[in-house]
Amino acid sequence: MTKSVIPFIRSASYPVRDGNLIKPWIDGEPAFRRICELIEAATQRVWLTVTFMWAGFEMPDGRGSALDVLDLAVSRGIDVRIIFWRPDEETAYLKQNAFWGSDAQIDMLNKRNSGVKIRWDRAQPGFCQHQKSWLIDDTAFVGGINLNPHSMVSPGHSGEGQNHDMYVELSGPSVADVQHNFVQRWNEASERSVMGGHWGVGSETNLPFPEHLPAFAGTAKVQVQRTIHAGRYTNGKSSPEALRYDITSGEQSNFEQYCAAIDTAKRTIYIENHSLNVAEIVDCLHRALLRGVDVILMMPAEPRTGLQKLGTFDNFLLAGIAGLGANRQRNPVYVHAKLMIVDDEWATIGSCNLHRFSLFGNSELNVAFTEPDTVRAFRCELLQEHLGQDTSGLNDRAAFDLIRKIAKENRRKFDTDDPNWQGIAFAFDVT
């Protein structure tokens, strides 16, 4: 087997760090159950960045709303802080599912006497504060899962109206970078000084930046990567030498990382994303296919344009997933995850979509990591859900052959309304 070495990104704000422990969490129910368990055991802090928080969202196992869980932590003396996105006029249509500080939302906070500390943060006009992260003591979660009832689902996706999504749990030195990102955003949140721009006793005060790295927790090499609009931050902070941060006025390390990883791939590229319409990324994938790399792209099963030059290759597969509903019919599942696995050795998980908003304008946060045993186990866990079959005895290329076979057969059954699939993956065509 040809060994690949995927490069990390020199221009990123945060360095590559050794000694991390990585655990991917597939789908919202198990991910949020794990988050709640850690919140309930927390002794110091729970800090989170939120894009959307739907009114109907509830945590698993009867815990109530996210605010119920967080206020209970406050009652135990835990410092709970939330950065919520506040849409601007150009993105006002997205307010319906954002906790943006409306009069009704402030009234609700008043009535429940919430003890959380909140700051609201706008993005550059027309863009989004799209990061989704949790910092619970010295453990971080980074990914794409919104506080959305459609995401509170189990792997396998039995039911209707479901999202497929992902978090990655991180412990070790790179947690300091997730903390730094939160502090940077908290201290420079756009609404911090305006009427109605913050909530809760203590929300008016800034936070200190991290001054030390957490101890080694595993063997994964990790880089925390971002999209930050140019000019977004004016005070990146001159940091202790041990942390080695660059002061940033803009960052595109997510874009640079996707291009570098795809261009370096030797054998296989597996992507889950709800969008791919950036020509530079499509060109990178085209070059990979020409080199003989197997490429699988898992997306929502919607008409896809701009991928025609990929669809001509036998070593390319465009696929979606569909769960079995109560009526015994297959229902397409919305692929909201943002991840890539390369050569069974390297992966990235985060909030970054492969469209121009996420790659060049939103605020986004990803965790890129390499540790072959962890990455391979992650691939096997994903394919166990998608194929209903254990692929731990197969190398990455043999596993890709199996995906193509099962997905194409399931597509045939989808077209004939046959519910008896193997797994939940099915092929669909580039239009």
Secondary structure as UniProt FT lines:
FT   TURN            10..11
FT   STRAND          17..26
FT   HELIX           28..41
FT   STRAND          45..50
FT   TURN            55..56
FT   TURN            60..63
FT   HELIX           66..75
FT   TURN            76..77
FT   STRAND          79..85
FT   HELIX           89..97
FT   HELIX           103..111
FT   TURN            112..113
FT   STRAND          117..121
FT   TURN            125..126
FT   STRAND          133..136
FT   TURN            137..138
FT   STRAND          139..143
FT   HELIX           149..151
FT   TURN            155..156
FT   STRAND          163..164
FT   STRAND          166..171
FT   TURN            173..174
FT   HELIX           175..187
FT   TURN            190..193
FT   TURN            195..196
FT   STRAND          198..199
FT   TURN            201..204
FT   STRAND          220..228
FT   TURN            230..231
FT   TURN            241..243
FT   STRAND          251..252
FT   HELIX           253..264
FT   STRAND          268..272
FT   HELIX           279..290
FT   TURN            291..292
FT   STRAND          294..298
FT   HELIX           308..311
FT   TURN            314..315
FT   STRAND          316..324
FT   TURN            326..327
FT   STRAND          330..335
FT   STRAND          339..342
FT   TURN            343..345
FT   STRAND          346..350
FT   HELIX           356..360
FT   STRAND          363..370
FT   HELIX           372..387
FT   TURN            392..393
FT   HELIX           396..415
FT   TURN            416..417
FT   STRAND          425..427
//
